[in-house]
Protein backbone atom coordinates (compact mmCIF):
# COMPACT_ATOMS: atom_id res chain seq x y z
CA UNK A 1 0.00 0.00 0.00
CA UNK A 2 1.31 3.44 -0.93
CA UNK A 3 1.50 6.04 1.83
CA UNK A 4 -0.36 9.31 1.29
CA UNK A 5 0.43 12.65 2.90
CA UNK A 6 -2.69 12.16 5.05
CA UNK A 7 -1.63 8.71 6.27
CA UNK A 8 1.70 9.89 7.74
CA UNK A 9 1.58 11.48 11.22
CA UNK A 10 2.68 15.09 11.60
CA UNK A 11 6.31 15.42 12.71
CA UNK A 12 7.56 17.84 15.36
CA UNK A 13 10.91 19.09 16.59
CA UNK A 14 12.07 16.98 19.54
CA UNK A 15 12.53 18.75 22.88
CA UNK A 16 15.66 20.89 22.62
CA UNK A 17 15.96 20.26 18.86
CA UNK A 18 17.61 17.39 17.06
CA UNK A 19 21.38 16.93 16.95
CA UNK A 20 21.45 14.09 14.44
CA UNK A 21 19.46 14.34 11.19
CA UNK A 22 16.11 12.62 11.66
CA UNK A 23 14.85 10.26 8.96
CA UNK A 24 12.63 11.71 6.23
CA UNK A 25 9.03 12.18 7.32
CA UNK A 26 7.39 11.58 3.95
CA UNK A 27 9.54 8.61 2.90
CA UNK A 28 7.58 6.27 0.67
CA UNK A 29 4.88 8.82 -0.08
CA UNK A 30 4.30 9.07 -3.82
CA UNK A 31 1.40 11.51 -3.76
CA UNK A 32 2.00 14.13 -6.48
CA UNK A 33 2.49 17.77 -5.60
CA UNK A 34 -0.66 19.88 -5.59
CA UNK A 35 -1.27 22.44 -8.30
CA UNK A 36 0.66 25.66 -7.73
CA UNK A 37 3.32 24.10 -5.50
CA UNK A 38 6.92 24.82 -6.50
CA UNK A 39 9.01 21.64 -6.46
CA UNK A 40 11.33 22.26 -3.53
CA UNK A 41 12.12 18.61 -2.74
CA UNK A 42 15.71 17.90 -1.78
CA UNK A 43 18.65 18.80 0.40
CA UNK A 44 19.48 22.45 -0.28
CA UNK A 45 22.63 24.38 0.64
CA UNK A 46 22.81 28.16 0.91
CA UNK A 47 25.36 29.39 -1.63
CA UNK A 48 24.63 33.12 -1.67
CA UNK A 49 23.09 35.64 0.73
CA UNK A 50 21.90 39.10 -0.22
CA UNK A 51 21.16 41.66 2.50
CA UNK A 52 20.92 45.43 2.34
CA UNK A 53 21.04 45.17 -1.46
CA UNK A 54 24.45 43.50 -1.59
CA UNK A 55 25.94 40.01 -1.60
CA UNK A 56 27.19 39.14 1.90
CA UNK A 57 30.27 36.89 1.49
CA UNK A 58 30.61 36.27 5.25
CA UNK A 59 26.96 35.85 6.22
CA UNK A 60 26.45 33.18 8.95
CA UNK A 61 23.72 31.48 6.88
CA UNK A 62 26.16 30.59 4.07
CA UNK A 63 26.68 26.85 3.81
CA UNK A 64 23.68 25.94 5.96
CA UNK A 65 21.66 22.97 4.73
CA UNK A 66 17.95 22.24 4.89
CA UNK A 67 15.97 19.25 3.69
CA UNK A 68 12.57 19.85 2.13
CA UNK A 69 10.06 17.06 1.59
CA UNK A 70 6.76 17.47 -0.23
CA UNK A 71 3.66 15.46 -1.06
CA UNK A 72 0.25 16.85 -2.03
CA UNK A 73 0.05 20.21 -0.25
CA UNK A 74 2.26 19.04 2.62
CA UNK A 75 5.77 20.40 3.17
CA UNK A 76 8.32 19.32 5.78
CA UNK A 77 11.38 21.54 6.28
CA UNK A 78 14.17 20.02 8.39
CA UNK A 79 17.35 21.86 9.28
CA UNK A 80 19.18 23.68 12.08
CA UNK A 81 17.75 21.32 14.70
CA UNK A 82 14.08 21.80 13.79
CA UNK A 83 11.37 19.92 11.89
CA UNK A 84 8.56 22.14 10.56
CA UNK A 85 5.73 20.03 9.11
CA UNK A 86 2.80 21.84 7.50
CA UNK A 87 -0.11 21.76 5.11
CA UNK A 88 -0.03 24.66 2.68
CA UNK A 89 -3.74 25.35 2.67
CA UNK A 90 -3.75 28.89 4.11
CA UNK A 91 -5.17 27.83 7.48
CA UNK A 92 -3.68 28.27 10.92
CA UNK A 93 -5.06 24.88 11.94
CA UNK A 94 -2.94 22.96 9.39
CA UNK A 95 0.15 25.16 9.42
CA UNK A 96 3.30 24.81 11.50
CA UNK A 97 2.77 24.25 15.23
CA UNK A 98 6.26 23.79 16.55
CA UNK A 99 9.19 25.72 18.07
CA UNK A 100 11.35 28.54 16.73
CA UNK A 101 14.74 27.72 15.29
CA UNK A 102 16.61 30.30 17.36
CA UNK A 103 16.08 28.58 20.73
CA UNK A 104 14.12 25.37 20.02
CA UNK A 105 11.64 26.26 22.78
CA UNK A 106 9.52 29.32 21.86
CA UNK A 107 6.26 28.04 20.37
CA UNK A 108 5.39 29.23 16.88
CA UNK A 109 2.22 28.92 14.83
CA UNK A 110 2.56 29.61 11.13
CA UNK A 111 0.04 29.80 8.30
CA UNK A 112 1.43 28.16 5.15
CA UNK A 113 0.22 28.51 1.57
CA UNK A 114 1.25 28.31 -2.06
CA UNK A 115 0.67 31.59 -3.89
CA UNK A 116 1.67 32.05 -7.54
CA UNK A 117 4.22 29.18 -7.35
CA UNK A 118 5.69 30.56 -4.10
CA UNK A 119 5.71 28.82 -0.71
CA UNK A 120 4.58 31.51 1.74
CA UNK A 121 4.81 31.34 5.54
CA UNK A 122 3.10 33.87 7.79
CA UNK A 123 3.88 33.45 11.50
CA UNK A 124 0.70 34.06 13.45
CA UNK A 125 0.74 36.95 15.89
CA UNK A 126 4.25 38.18 15.06
CA UNK A 127 4.87 41.71 13.86
CA UNK A 128 8.26 43.39 13.43
CA UNK A 129 6.97 46.95 13.50
CA UNK A 130 6.65 47.25 9.73
CA UNK A 131 3.84 44.73 9.54
CA UNK A 132 3.39 41.00 9.67
CA UNK A 133 6.34 38.72 8.93
CA UNK A 134 6.32 36.82 5.64
CA UNK A 135 8.83 34.12 4.68
CA UNK A 136 8.92 32.98 1.06
CA UNK A 137 10.52 30.17 -0.98
CA UNK A 138 10.40 29.85 -4.76
CA UNK A 139 12.32 28.29 -7.61
CA UNK A 140 14.64 30.35 -9.79
CA UNK A 141 15.72 27.87 -12.44
CA UNK A 142 17.80 25.18 -10.75
CA UNK A 143 18.05 27.20 -7.54
CA UNK A 144 15.72 27.71 -4.61
CA UNK A 145 15.30 31.26 -3.35
CA UNK A 146 14.45 31.95 0.29
CA UNK A 147 13.35 35.32 1.66
CA UNK A 148 13.93 35.10 5.38
CA UNK A 149 14.20 37.68 8.14
CA UNK A 150 16.48 40.40 6.76
CA UNK A 151 18.04 38.51 3.86
CA UNK A 152 17.42 36.59 0.65
CA UNK A 153 19.33 33.37 0.11
CA UNK A 154 20.07 31.40 -3.04
CA UNK A 155 20.21 27.65 -2.42
CA UNK A 156 21.66 24.87 -4.55
CA UNK A 157 20.10 21.40 -4.56
CA UNK A 158 22.74 18.95 -3.43
CA UNK A 159 20.75 15.72 -3.04
CA UNK A 160 17.25 14.23 -3.12
CA UNK A 161 15.26 14.42 0.13
CA UNK A 162 15.67 10.71 0.87
CA UNK A 163 19.48 10.82 0.61
CA UNK A 164 21.53 9.65 3.58
CA UNK A 165 22.60 12.83 5.45
CA UNK A 166 26.00 11.32 6.27
CA UNK A 167 26.68 10.85 2.56
CA UNK A 168 25.40 14.37 1.78
CA UNK A 169 27.71 15.99 4.34
CA UNK A 170 30.67 13.81 3.36
CA UNK A 171 30.23 15.03 -0.21
CA UNK A 172 30.06 18.66 0.97
CA UNK A 173 33.26 18.18 3.01
CA UNK A 174 35.09 16.63 0.05
CA UNK A 175 34.08 19.55 -2.20
CA UNK A 176 35.39 22.07 0.34
CA UNK A 177 38.87 20.54 0.47
Helices and strands as residue ranges (DSSP letters): G 5-7, E 42-51, E 54-55, E 65-71, E 74-79, E 82-87, E 96-99, E 107-115, E 118-123, E 135-140, E 143-148, E 151-159, H 165-176
